[in-house]
Amino acid sequence: MANHMHLVVNVHSDPDPESILRDFKSYGSGALNVQWEKPISGTWWTESGSKRKLGTDNSVNRAIEYCCDQEYPLLIW
C-alpha cells in the first residue's frame, strides 16, 4: 500500500466531490513537498480518483471495511 491510499470522508451538506478530491490532493501535496523532494513526474497523484458518494450507512461501512482489509496497510486511522 505504499503506492496509493484510500479515504472515506464524511462531509456536511452536499459539496462537489471533485472539489473535495482536489482539496485533499492540494493540501496533501503541500505536506509531502515539505517532507520529500517532488516526484520525477512532478506530481504525487494520478490524474483522477474515485469521487463516489456513499449514500447509505451500509455502503459507508462496506467502504471502511474494504480499506481496513487491505493487505499490509501503512496506516488505518
C-alpha atoms as one frame of an Amber mdcrd trajectory, in Angstrom:
protein
   0.000   0.000   0.000   2.976   2.317  -0.232   1.918   3.437  -3.699  -1.667
   4.547  -3.060  -4.198   5.495  -0.420  -7.885   5.255   0.341 -10.008   7.832
   2.154 -13.564   7.507   3.367 -14.720  11.010   4.243 -17.898  12.296   5.850
 -18.839  15.799   4.724 -21.731  18.052   5.687 -24.228  19.302   3.116 -23.621
  18.179  -0.460 -20.311  19.630  -1.733 -18.949  18.828  -5.175 -16.912  15.574
  -4.919 -14.431  16.938  -7.471 -13.687  19.882  -5.158 -13.156  17.598  -2.175
 -10.694  15.418  -4.099  -8.883  18.499  -5.440  -8.554  19.933  -1.932  -7.205
  16.675  -0.463  -4.640  16.454  -3.263  -3.671  20.109  -2.845  -3.176  20.014
   0.920  -1.560  16.578   0.687   0.921  17.804  -1.921   1.913  20.709   0.287
   2.618  18.413   3.229   4.500  15.882   1.094   6.596  18.609  -0.567   7.743
  19.828   2.853   8.994  16.352   3.785  10.306  14.987   0.476  11.510  16.052
  -2.938   8.814  16.247  -5.599   8.470  13.073  -7.670  10.088  12.957 -11.101
   6.606  13.092 -12.643   6.082  16.464 -10.943   3.020  15.264  -9.046   2.188
  12.941  -6.185  -1.155  11.973  -7.665  -2.725  10.201 -10.571  -4.863  12.242
 -12.911  -8.125  11.095 -11.389  -9.516   9.301  -8.364 -12.810   7.909  -7.188
 -15.326  10.504  -6.086 -18.141   8.060  -5.456 -20.766   9.231  -2.983 -21.725
   6.622  -0.419 -25.436   7.167   0.084 -26.236   4.660   2.810 -24.756   3.639
   6.144 -24.244   0.177   4.692 -22.203   1.476   1.755 -20.078   3.600   4.119
 -19.464   0.583   6.355 -18.501  -1.565   3.352 -16.051   1.099   2.129 -14.445
   1.317   5.581 -14.198  -2.483   5.777 -12.582  -2.528   2.331  -9.952  -0.028
   3.495  -9.325  -1.880   6.759  -8.982  -5.223   4.980  -6.163  -4.081   2.670
  -3.064  -6.249   2.844  -0.135  -4.563   4.654  -1.709  -1.152   5.343   0.732
   1.544   6.379  -1.878   3.365   8.468  -5.506   2.969   9.450  -6.863   5.994
  11.263
